[in-house]
Amino acid sequence: MTDLFDQQGKEIVRVSISEAARLFGVNPQTIRRAIKSQEVTYVVVAGRYKINFESLVKWSQHKTTVRNKSNTRGIGQYVDKWKIKNTLYSPSKKSAARLQKNKDDDQSA
């Protein structure tokens, strides 16, 4: 199970072709073309493609049409709804900087 984490210890998230197509609001054939042209990284599990989600996001941001479709038909259409509008629950810049400083201090100790 060593392939579930990358060299930095981050968990690798993989999605199927149909999941990727739904997330980014594109046709599954678009995802298959990206696989064929090696624009995304993937593994084959039980005869099915499992695409590295991080590479999929990078790919989608480099392709203007995919980025636009993602923003209108894919997961991007929900971003504004997820933004925290209540400042009580949104970290201020000052508190975010203080949290980062504390985190850095803990790592150096």
PyRosetta script that sets phi, psi and omega in degrees:
from pyrosetta import init, pose_from_sequence

init()
pose = pose_from_sequence("MTDLFDQQGKEIVRVSISEAARLFGVNPQTIRRAIKSQEVTYVVVAGRYKINFESLVKWSQHKTTVRNKSNTRGIGQYVDKWKIKNTLYSPSKKSAARLQKNKDDDQSA")
pose.set_psi(1, 23.1)
pose.set_omega(1, -179.0)
pose.set_phi(2, -73.0)
pose.set_psi(2, -18.4)
pose.set_omega(2, -178.2)
pose.set_phi(3, -81.2)
pose.set_psi(3, 5.1)
pose.set_omega(3, 177.7)
pose.set_phi(4, -84.3)
pose.set_psi(4, -10.7)
pose.set_omega(4, -179.3)
pose.set_phi(5, -131.2)
pose.set_psi(5, 146.0)
pose.set_omega(5, 177.3)
pose.set_phi(6, -88.5)
pose.set_psi(6, -171.9)
pose.set_omega(6, -176.3)
pose.set_phi(7, -64.3)
pose.set_psi(7, -29.0)
pose.set_omega(7, -179.7)
pose.set_phi(8, -85.4)
pose.set_psi(8, -0.3)
pose.set_omega(8, 179.7)
pose.set_phi(9, 87.0)
pose.set_psi(9, 4.8)
pose.set_omega(9, 177.8)
pose.set_phi(10, -77.7)
pose.set_psi(10, 143.1)
pose.set_omega(10, 178.5)
pose.set_phi(11, -72.0)
pose.set_psi(11, 136.5)
pose.set_omega(11, 178.4)
pose.set_phi(12, -89.8)
pose.set_psi(12, 125.3)
pose.set_omega(12, 178.2)
pose.set_phi(13, -103.1)
pose.set_psi(13, 129.2)
pose.set_omega(13, 179.9)
pose.set_phi(14, -124.2)
pose.set_psi(14, 143.0)
pose.set_omega(14, 179.9)
pose.set_phi(15, -129.5)
pose.set_psi(15, 158.2)
pose.set_omega(15, 178.2)
pose.set_phi(16, -79.4)
pose.set_psi(16, 172.1)
pose.set_omega(16, 179.0)
pose.set_phi(17, -62.3)
pose.set_psi(17, -44.5)
pose.set_omega(17, -178.4)
pose.set_phi(18, -67.5)
pose.set_psi(18, -38.2)
pose.set_omega(18, 177.1)
pose.set_phi(19, -64.3)
pose.set_psi(19, -43.2)
pose.set_omega(19, 179.2)
pose.set_phi(20, -61.5)
pose.set_psi(20, -43.6)
pose.set_omega(20, 179.9)
pose.set_phi(21, -61.8)
pose.set_psi(21, -43.2)
pose.set_omega(21, 179.1)
pose.set_phi(22, -66.6)
pose.set_psi(22, -42.5)
pose.set_omega(22, -178.6)
pose.set_phi(23, -62.1)
pose.set_psi(23, -38.8)
pose.set_omega(23, -174.9)
pose.set_phi(24, -101.7)
pose.set_psi(24, 2.2)
pose.set_omega(24, 174.6)
pose.set_phi(25, 67.6)
pose.set_psi(25, 32.6)
pose.set_omega(25, 179.8)
pose.set_phi(26, -121.4)
pose.set_psi(26, 170.3)
pose.set_omega(26, 177.1)
pose.set_phi(27, -74.2)
pose.set_psi(27, 143.2)
pose.set_omega(27, 176.6)
pose.set_phi(28, -54.7)
pose.set_psi(28, -29.5)
pose.set_omega(28, 178.8)
pose.set_phi(29, -64.1)
pose.set_psi(29, -32.0)
pose.set_omega(29, 177.0)
pose.set_phi(30, -63.4)
pose.set_psi(30, -40.9)
pose.set_omega(30, 178.3)
pose.set_phi(31, -66.8)
pose.set_psi(31, -41.7)
pose.set_omega(31, 178.9)
pose.set_phi(32, -62.1)
pose.set_psi(32, -38.3)
pose.set_omega(32, 177.8)
pose.set_phi(33, -65.2)
pose.set_psi(33, -37.9)
pose.set_omega(33, 178.3)
pose.set_phi(34, -65.3)
pose.set_psi(34, -36.9)
pose.set_omega(34, 177.1)
pose.set_phi(35, -66.3)
pose.set_psi(35, -47.2)
pose.set_omega(35, -177.2)
pose.set_phi(36, -62.2)
pose.set_psi(36, -37.6)
pose.set_omega(36, -179.7)
pose.set_phi(37, -89.0)
pose.set_psi(37, 8.2)
pose.set_omega(37, 176.8)
pose.set_phi(38, 57.7)
pose.set_psi(38, 38.7)
pose.set_omega(38, 176.7)
pose.set_phi(39, -86.1)
pose.set_psi(39, -17.0)
pose.set_omega(39, 177.0)
pose.set_phi(40, -128.6)
pose.set_psi(40, 154.5)
pose.set_omega(40, 177.6)
pose.set_phi(41, -95.1)
pose.set_psi(41, 147.2)
pose.set_omega(41, -175.3)
pose.set_phi(42, -154.8)
pose.set_psi(42, 166.5)
pose.set_omega(42, 169.4)
pose.set_phi(43, -131.1)
pose.set_psi(43, 159.9)
pose.set_omega(43, 176.4)
pose.set_phi(44, -106.9)
pose.set_psi(44, 120.8)
pose.set_omega(44, -179.8)
pose.set_phi(45, -120.9)
pose.set_psi(45, 118.1)
pose.set_omega(45, -179.3)
pose.set_phi(46, 52.0)
pose.set_psi(46, 41.3)
pose.set_omega(46, 177.0)
pose.set_phi(47, 78.9)
pose.set_psi(47, 7.6)
pose.set_omega(47, -179.3)
pose.set_phi(48, -118.4)
pose.set_psi(48, 142.3)
pose.set_omega(48, 176.4)
pose.set_phi(49, -75.4)
pose.set_psi(49, 133.6)
pose.set_omega(49, 171.5)
pose.set_phi(50, -121.8)
pose.set_psi(50, 115.1)
pose.set_omega(50, -171.7)
pose.set_phi(51, -96.2)
pose.set_psi(51, 135.5)
pose.set_omega(51, 176.9)
pose.set_phi(52, -65.7)
pose.set_psi(52, 121.4)
pose.set_omega(52, -174.7)
pose.set_phi(53, -63.9)
pose.set_psi(53, -38.8)
pose.set_omega(53, -179.8)
pose.set_phi(54, -61.3)
pose.set_psi(54, -43.3)
pose.set_omega(54, 179.2)
pose.set_phi(55, -68.1)
pose.set_psi(55, -31.5)
pose.set_omega(55, 177.7)
pose.set_phi(56, -65.9)
pose.set_psi(56, -41.9)
pose.set_omega(56, 179.3)
pose.set_phi(57, -64.6)
pose.set_psi(57, -45.1)
pose.set_omega(57, 179.1)
pose.set_phi(58, -61.0)
pose.set_psi(58, -44.5)
pose.set_omega(58, 178.7)
pose.set_phi(59, -60.1)
pose.set_psi(59, -44.5)
pose.set_omega(59, -176.7)
pose.set_phi(60, -66.1)
pose.set_psi(60, -30.7)
pose.set_omega(60, -179.5)
pose.set_phi(61, -79.3)
pose.set_psi(61, -20.0)
pose.set_omega(61, 177.4)
pose.set_phi(62, -86.1)
pose.set_psi(62, -19.7)
pose.set_omega(62, -179.2)
pose.set_phi(63, -100.6)
pose.set_psi(63, 113.2)
pose.set_omega(63, -175.1)
pose.set_phi(64, -59.6)
pose.set_psi(64, -44.9)
pose.set_omega(64, -177.7)
pose.set_phi(65, -66.7)
pose.set_psi(65, -38.3)
pose.set_omega(65, 178.9)
pose.set_phi(66, -67.5)
pose.set_psi(66, -43.1)
pose.set_omega(66, 179.0)
pose.set_phi(67, -59.9)
pose.set_psi(67, -43.4)
pose.set_omega(67, 179.5)
pose.set_phi(68, -65.3)
pose.set_psi(68, -43.0)
pose.set_omega(68, 178.7)
pose.set_phi(69, -65.7)
pose.set_psi(69, -37.9)
pose.set_omega(69, 178.1)
pose.set_phi(70, -62.4)
pose.set_psi(70, -38.2)
pose.set_omega(70, -179.6)
pose.set_phi(71, -73.6)
pose.set_psi(71, -27.4)
pose.set_omega(71, -178.1)
pose.set_phi(72, -100.4)
pose.set_psi(72, -37.6)
pose.set_omega(72, -176.2)
pose.set_phi(73, -114.5)
pose.set_psi(73, -18.6)
pose.set_omega(73, -176.4)
pose.set_phi(74, -100.2)
pose.set_psi(74, -152.3)
pose.set_omega(74, -175.3)
pose.set_phi(75, -65.2)
pose.set_psi(75, -24.3)
pose.set_omega(75, -178.9)
pose.set_phi(76, -62.7)
pose.set_psi(76, -23.9)
pose.set_omega(76, -179.1)
pose.set_phi(77, -67.2)
pose.set_psi(77, -15.7)
pose.set_omega(77, -177.8)
pose.set_phi(78, -99.0)
pose.set_psi(78, -6.2)
pose.set_omega(78, -174.2)
pose.set_phi(79, -58.0)
pose.set_psi(79, -45.9)
pose.set_omega(79, 179.9)
pose.set_phi(80, -61.7)
pose.set_psi(80, -33.7)
pose.set_omega(80, 178.9)
pose.set_phi(81, -69.1)
pose.set_psi(81, -27.0)
pose.set_omega(81, -177.4)
pose.set_phi(82, -84.8)
pose.set_psi(82, -15.8)
pose.set_omega(82, -177.7)
pose.set_phi(83, -63.4)
pose.set_psi(83, 139.0)
pose.set_omega(83, -179.6)
pose.set_phi(84, -81.2)
pose.set_psi(84, 117.4)
pose.set_omega(84, -178.6)
pose.set_phi(85, -96.4)
pose.set_psi(85, -23.8)
pose.set_omega(85, -179.7)
pose.set_phi(86, -84.7)
pose.set_psi(86, 114.3)
pose.set_omega(86, -175.9)
pose.set_phi(87, -67.3)
pose.set_psi(87, -16.9)
pose.set_omega(87, 177.0)
pose.set_phi(88, -61.5)
pose.set_psi(88, -35.3)
pose.set_omega(88, -177.6)
pose.set_phi(89, -102.4)
pose.set_psi(89, -4.2)
pose.set_omega(89, -179.9)
pose.set_phi(90, -98.3)
pose.set_psi(90, 127.1)
pose.set_omega(90, -178.2)
pose.set_phi(91, -67.1)
pose.set_psi(91, 134.9)
pose.set_omega(91, 175.6)
pose.set_phi(92, -74.6)
pose.set_psi(92, 163.4)
pose.set_omega(92, 179.3)
pose.set_phi(93, -62.3)
pose.set_psi(93, -36.7)
pose.set_omega(93, -178.8)
pose.set_phi(94, -66.3)
pose.set_psi(94, -45.0)
pose.set_omega(94, -179.2)
pose.set_phi(95, -71.9)
pose.set_psi(95, -32.7)
pose.set_omega(95, 177.1)
pose.set_phi(96, -65.4)
pose.set_psi(96, -40.3)
pose.set_omega(96, 177.9)
pose.set_phi(97, -65.9)
pose.set_psi(97, -39.9)
pose.set_omega(97, 179.2)
pose.set_phi(98, -64.9)
pose.set_psi(98, -41.9)
pose.set_omega(98, 177.8)
pose.set_phi(99, -62.3)
pose.set_psi(99, -41.3)
pose.set_omega(99, 179.6)
pose.set_phi(100, -65.4)
pose.set_psi(100, -40.9)
pose.set_omega(100, 178.9)
pose.set_phi(101, -62.9)
pose.set_psi(101, -43.9)
pose.set_omega(101, 178.0)
pose.set_phi(102, -62.1)
pose.set_psi(102, -39.9)
pose.set_omega(102, 179.5)
pose.set_phi(103, -64.6)
pose.set_psi(103, -43.6)
pose.set_omega(103, 178.5)
pose.set_phi(104, -64.1)
pose.set_psi(104, -40.8)
pose.set_omega(104, 178.7)
pose.set_phi(105, -62.8)
pose.set_psi(105, -40.8)
pose.set_omega(105, 179.2)
pose.set_phi(106, -64.4)
pose.set_psi(106, -38.1)
pose.set_omega(106, -179.3)
pose.set_phi(107, -71.1)
pose.set_psi(107, -33.3)
pose.set_omega(107, -178.7)
pose.set_phi(108, -79.9)
pose.set_psi(108, -18.1)
pose.set_omega(108, -178.3)
pose.set_phi(109, -80.2)
pose.dump_pdb("model.pdb")
